[in-house]
Amino acid sequence: MKTIQHTPADAAVLCVALNPAIDLTIEVSDLRIGEVNRAQRAQQDAGGKGINVASCLADYAAKVAVTGQLGRDNAALFESLFNDKGIDNRCLYLDGHTRVNTKIVDPAKGETTDINLPGPSQTKAQINAHLERLADVMNTLASTVRWVVLSGSLPPGWPADTYATLTRHAHALGSQVMLDTSGQPFGEALKAGPDVVKPNRDELAEHLGRPLGSMEETIEAGRQLLTECPGMGLVAISMGHDGAVFVSPSQVVVAHPLDVEPISSVGAGDAMVAGIVAAQLDGLPLDRGAQLATAFAAAKLTRLGPHLPAPEIVRALAATVRLDRPGGPDYTP
């Protein structure tokens, strides 16, 4: 893979990966639980939500930096990814190993089973010191970074308002914030007013404390977030095989999923986050942004690991994404 050279501190996007992981993906056709299974192949990739977003953005030729926590003992896989894709590595290095998550992909059933380990345990003093170092990274890159992406789970012991704190700091530096997390960290971060959020439908239902069984209920949930968080510009709700809903203060667009042959669903949501940010960088209107984000997710489904095909292929896929506006006919801009 060709190395992309970026000058120091020229990143337009900073992806924060507080709890990265090495993803060990094992392909097992017709997986049988409790029995001996034979794998067809296996692959290790630098992963975790923030890393996946950065990798997909870099494949789309966006200038991106990444910060977070890496274990020194198995950092080589991450460093290789960053070097190959021209990602500006601003990570903090810890003693020990970065966690390993196992993904068992069953192509015969179209299913992926995740077995995820927790992140590193740290003292309160260590966490506070790392938060200060993260703020320093943001300060250093503030002159060029337009978007800060906060995604993924928090490591054990980190305060639930971590993403809220980082959101406020990003805003103070003039950057916009893309948020993709769940549970209490999601609720706390909403209080700080992120600019775009991308929960999946189950995560949003958990946050609101009610089921979102229909399209109408899902759209109304997106509108509720916008009402509760003045200044937020977009709520993108991914719904798996049902596509995704994009709700802005003035419009609602439903993007239908593309019909592709999936190899692995791991990281598809992260690819959609990357597509939303790419659309924001390109200044696309809501409908074309929804198409691009959906194309990012579809293109990722056809690959193992956090990778996309060439940008022109992704853009060609985006042009084929079918959209509709609730209450109106299907259309493709």
N, C-alpha and C positions, 0 to 999 in steps of 0.2 A: 504494500500500500504506500502511496506517495505521501511523504511528510509535507504538511502544510506549514509554512513559516509565517508566524504572526510576530509583529514587534511587541515588546513588553508593554503590558498595561493598555492594550488596544481593544480589549474585549468589550463587546456590546451587551453580552449576557454573562451573568455570574450565577452558576448553579451551586447551591449549597447542599452538600451530601454529608449529613451528620452521621448517618448509619449505613455506610456502603457495605457491599458484600461481594465476594467472589461467587458467581453463579455457576454451579456445577450442573449442567443440563445433561440428563441421561435419556436417550430415546429407547423406549421399550414398547414394542408393538403388542397390543392386547394384554396389558398389565393385569396380573392376577395377584391380589393381595394375599399374603400368607403363604405364597408358594415361591419356588425358585423361578426367576425370570432371567432371560438372556437379553442383554442390551444390544442394540444394533450399532450404536455409537455414543460417544460422550464428548462434551466440550466444556471448557472452562472459560468464563468471560468475566472481566471486571464489570461489576453491576451495582445494584442499589439504585433507587429511583433517581436521585440527583445525577449519578454517573450516567445512567441511561439517557436522561434528557440531554446532557451535555454531548454525549456521543452522537445522538441523532441530529442535534443542531449543527455539530461540526460536519457531519455528512452532507448537510444542506448548505455548507460553505458559510455558515454564520461564524463570527468571531466570538469565541466562548472561553470563559475561564471556569475553573471548578475549585471549590474549597470544601473542607470537611475534615474527617479524621481517617487516617490510614495506619494500619499496623506496619511497622518497619519490616517485619519478618517475611511478609508476602506481598510487598508493595510493587514488585516488578511487573506484574500483569497490568496494574493500573498505569504505571509509568509508561509501559509500552503502548497502551491505548492512547494516552495523552500525546505521546511523541508522534505516533502514526497519524493522528488526526489533527495535530496542531492545536491541541487544547492547552491553555495556559494553566499549569499546575500550581495552585496556591494552597495545597492541602497541608494540614497539620499532621506530623508524624508521631505516633505513639509507640511505646514498647509493646512487643507481642505481635499477634496476627490479626488481620481483618477477618471478620466472620465469614463462614462459607455457608451458602444456602443451596439446597439441592432441589432441582426441578426435574420431575419425572414426566417426560412427554410421551403420550400414547397416541401416535398418529392414526392408529386404527379406530380409536374411539373419539379422536379430536379433543382429548382432555389433557390437562396439565395438573400434576399434583405438586404442591409446594411444601417443602420442609425447611423452615427458616429458623436459624439460630438467633439468639439475642446479640446485641452489640456489647461493647466493652463496658464493664462497671468502673465507675470513677467516683472519687470523693467530691463533695460539694466545692471544695477549694479548687480542685482540678477542673471541674465544669466551669466555674466562674472564670478561671484563667483562660480556658479555651474560648469562652464567649468573648472575652476581651480581644483575643487574637483574631477571631472571626471579624469583629468590628474593625480591627486594624486592616485586614484584607479588604474589606468593603471601602474603607477610607482611601486606601492606596489606588483602587480601581475606579473611584467615583467619577473621575473626569470623563470616562468613556462608557461606563456601564449604564445602559438604559433600562434593563430589566434584571431583577434578582429573582431567581426561581428557588422557592422553598418547598421541598418535596420529600416525602417519605416519613418513616417513623422516627421518633426520637430514641437515642440510646437509653439504656436503663439509668434512672436517677436524674435525667435532665428535667428541668421544670417544664410544666405543661405550657407555660407562656413563652417558651423559647422563641417560637416563630413570631409571636406578637412583638417581642423585643426586637427581633431582627427586621421585622416589617417596619416598625417605627424608625429604626436606624436607617434603613434603605430610603424611606421617604424623606428623612432629614437631609440625605445626600442628593436628593433629586431623582432617584431611581423609582421605577414602578415595580410592583411585586406580583408575581404569579405564585399562587398557593395550591399545593396538592398534598393534603394530608387528611387525617381522619381522627375521630374520637375527640377527646378533650383538647389536644393541641389545635385541632381545627376550630373548635368553638372559641378558644382563647384568641387565636389569630384573627378571627373575624372582628373582634373588638378593636383591632388596630387598623382595620380598613384596607385589606389587600385590594389590588386593582382588578385581578382576575382570579377566580377559583375554579378548580376542576374536580369536584367530587364525583364518584360514581353513584349510581342511583341508591345502592344499599347504604353507602356512607352518608348520603344526604338524608335518607330515611332515618338512620340512627340519630343523626344530629337533631332532626326535627321531632323525633319521637312518634312518628306515625308512618304507616306503610305508604309506598308510592307505587301503587299497582297499575295505574293507567297513565297514558301520555298526558292527559289533562292534569292529573295530580302532580306529575313530575314538573310540568311547566309552571304550575302554580307555586311549587316549592322553590323553583328558581327565582320567580318574581318576589317571593317572600324574602329571600336572601338579599335581593337588591334593595327592597324597602327597608330592611333592618340595617343595611350597611350603606348609607349614603356615600356616594363617590365611587362605589364599585362599578366597573364598566361592563363586566361580562361574567356570567355563570355558565360554564360548560358542564353538562351532566352526561357522562358516558353511560351507556346502557347495554354494552356487549352486543349480542346479536340483533338488538333492537336499534342500534345506531347511537346517535348522540343528539342532545338538545342544547342549543346555544341561545341563551336568553340575555338580551341587553335591555337597558331602560326603555328602548323604543321599538325593539323588534324581537321576534322569536323565529328561529329557523331549526328545522329538524333535518339532520343529515342521515341518510340511509347508508348502511355498511356496504362496502364493495365486496363482490363475490370473488375471493381469492382462495388459493389452496394454502391453508395455514400449516406452517411447520411448528411454530411455537407461539403461544399467546403471551409468554413472559415479556413484559416491557411494552405491550401495546398501549396501555394507558399512559406510560411515560412518553412514548412516541407522540401521542396525541397532545400532551402538554408541550412538547417541543414544537409541534406543528402550530399550536395556538400562538406561541411566542414568535415563531418565524413569521406568522401572518401579521402580528403586531409590528414587528420590525419592518415588514414590507408595506405597512399602511393599508392592508386590504380591508374592504368592507366586510360586514358580518357574513354574508353569504359565501363569498370567496374564501374567507378565513375558515369557515366551517368545512368547506371542501378540502382545503389544504390540510387541516388538522386530521380529517378523516382519512385522507390519502397517506399521511405519515403513519397512522395506526395500521392501515391495511398493508403498506409496504413492509412494516416491521413484522407483521404476521408471517411473511414469507421467508424470514431469516431467523437462524439461531443467533442469539446475542443481540446487543443493542446497536444494530446496524441498519442503514437504509441504502437503497440503490442510489444511483446518480440523481442529482437534483432534477434534471430534465425528465427522468422517468417518474419521479414523484409528482411533478407538475402535470404531466400527462395523465396520471391517475386522478389527480384532483379534478381535472376537467370532466371526468366521467361520473363524479359523485352526484347522485340524485338528491335533490333537496325538496322540501315542501314547507310551506307556511301553514300552521294549523288553521283549518277552516278554508284553505285555498287549494288550488290544484297543485299537483307535483310540477316542478319546473327545474330546469338546469340553466343558470345564468350564462 
